[in-house]
């Protein structure tokens, strides 16, 4: 099922539509993006296929170029750019205007045909080929946030997660109880002069007081440098 429907007019946004489709397909999978020239099989009646594609989508990207608002076809009931946007509104599907280039402005309500006037109230994104990498990422990130089905297949999500940092901790003289509360994924550094139990990790890792006890799923290495226990010091006195 397509999750994003790309709405565009030939001659006024066609190249931008092809670029956006290519990038979104690479990120979310080509079956998730509806792009008429690729999504309609040869020999298939396009009118029913287009309307069905809109109705099954989670969001429609309405690509608006510099000549979009002034195109004569927009005033015609049979214009497919108009019909696709209108169908999305009727089906309560999110419509996201994508303004092409630096100077394209969001259409004013009074300049739009009556069935499309809601478009003037929709928050827009921008795609400028001179700022291509950033704008395409913004479009993809926005869709991933707004359409849960896309977030579940986002191929960039794992790459953006920073690796967890290892724990490197040092404790000086310990006379009471020392507790490391987080998960231990790296090295446990140095504990000196442990005069009481030392608890490290979410389970029970105890060190000091003459004996060391390790329990739980600790990953990484544990370097022990505890010094002498209090009992050893008392024996020497």
N, C-alpha and C positions, 0 to 999 in steps of 0.2 A: 504494500500500500504506500503511495507517495505521501510524504509528510509536508513537502514544500512544493507549491505550485508557482512557477515562474511566469509571470504575466508581462508581456512586452509587445511593442509595436515594431514590425519590420521597418528598417530605415531610421528608427529613432530609439536605439537601445539594443539592437540585435547583437552587436559585438559584445556589449557589456553582459547581456543575457548568457551568451555562450561561455564567457569567462567565469561568471558566477556559477553557472551550472557545473562546469568542470571542477571548480574548487570544492563546491558543496558535495558533489558526487564522490570526490576523492576522500572527503572527510567523513561523510555519513553513509555512503553507498549509493550507487547510481539508481537503484530501485526506489530510493527515498525521495528523489527529486523529479518532479514532473516538468519536462521541457518538451514542448510539442513536437519539434523536429526529430527527437529521439524516442519519445515515449509512445507515439501513435504508430502502431504496426502498419506496414504497407497494405493498402486495400481496405483499411478500417474506416468507416464513416467518422470523420473528425469531429462533427458537431456533438454527437452524443458522447464521444470519448472525452472531449474537453470538459463538458459539463460534469461528467462523472468524476473526472480527475480533480476538479475544483471541490466537489462535494466530499471527497474522501481525504482532503488535505487538512493538515493542522494549521497551516499558515499560507498566505498568498503574498508573494513579493510583487508589488506593482512597480515596475521600472518606469521612471518618468524622466525623459530626456528633454532637451531645450525646446523641441518642437511638439512635445506631447500635447500640451493644453490647446495649441492652436490647430491641431489636425482636424480637418472637416469630418472625418469618419466618426470622431468621438460623439458627435451630435446625432448619429444614426442609431436606431434601436438594434440594427443588425450588426453593428461593429463588435468584433469578437473581443477586443481589449475591454471594451465597456461591458459586454455581457459577462465575461469572466469575473470582473470585479463586482459587478452587481449580484451575481450568483453567490459570491463569497459573503457579501453583506446579508443576503437573504437567508443563508445557511448559518449565520453567526460564526463565520470563520474569520480569524484574525487577518486583517489586511495591513501590510507594512509597506508604505511608499518608500522606494529607494530612489533618491534624487541623483541623477547622473551628471557628473562634472561639478565644478566648483560653483558655478553661477546659477544652476537650476534651483528655482524656489518651489516650495510646496504650493500646489494650486490653491487659489482662493475659492471659498465656497461659491461665490456668485459667478465664478468663471466655469464652474462644473455643471454638467447636466444634472437635473434633479435627482435621479437615482444614485448618483455618485457623490453627492455633496458631503456624505459622511467622511469621504477621503480627506477632506480639508482638516478634519479633527484628529486624524490618526498620526501618532508620533512617527517620524520618518528616520531613515538611515541615509547615508550618502555613500556613493561609490564614484571615486575619481581615479582614473587610470594612473595619474601621477602620484597617487597615494595608495596604490593598488594593494600592497601587502597588508597594510594596517586596516584598510576599509573592508577587505574580504574577511579578515579575521574578526572584525567587529560584527559583520553580518552573520558569520558562522556561530560566534559566541552567543549572540542574541537569540538565534534560533534554538540553540542547545538549551538555553535557559527557559524559553517559552514553550517548547514542544518536548514533553517528557520522552516520547518515543525516539527523538533524535539524541537526547542526552544519553540514552541507554546504549547507543551504537557509535558515540562520538569517538573517533580514532585519535583525537588529540587530547582527550581527557587525561589518560595515563601519563602522557609525556609532560603534562603541566604540573604533575604532583611532585613536589620536591622530596628527595630521599630523606628519610629520618636520620637525624644526627646521632652518632653514638654518645653514650654517657661516659664522660671522663670526670670522675670526682675524686677529691682528695680530702681526707679527714685527719685532723691532728690528734691530740690526746682525747680519747673518748672515755669518760667516767660514767656516763649514763647510757641511755639507749640511743643509737644513731639509726635513723630510718631513711632509706632511699625509696620514695614512694612511686616512682614511675617504672615503666617496663625497662629492663636492662637489655639493650640491643648492641652495646659496644663494650669497650673495656671498662672494668672497674679499676680505678687507679690505685692510689696508695692509702692505706689506713694505718696510722702509727699510734702506738701506745693505746691499744684498745683495752679499757678496764671494765667494759660492760658489753652486753650483746649489741651487735651491729646487724641491722636488718636491711637488706638491699633487694629491691625487686618487689613485684606484686605478690609473690608467694612467700617463701620463708627462707631467706639466705642469711644465716647468722654466723658472725665471725667475732672472735675475741673471747676472752675469759678462759684461755687455755685450750679451747677446741673450736673447730670450724665446722659449721653445718650448712649444707647446700641442698636446697630443695626447690623445684619449680623449673620453668622453661627459660632459663637465661641463655641468651645467645651472645657469642663473642668470647672474650677471654677474661679471666679473673686473675689479677696479679696481686699476690699477697705479700705484704710487708708490714706486719702488725707490731713489730717491736716485742717487748717482753710483757707478759701479763703481770698483774699486781701480785699474784701468788708467788711468782718467781722472784720478784723484788723483795717480798717479805721474807722469803727463805734466806736471802743473803744478808738480812739485817740481824 
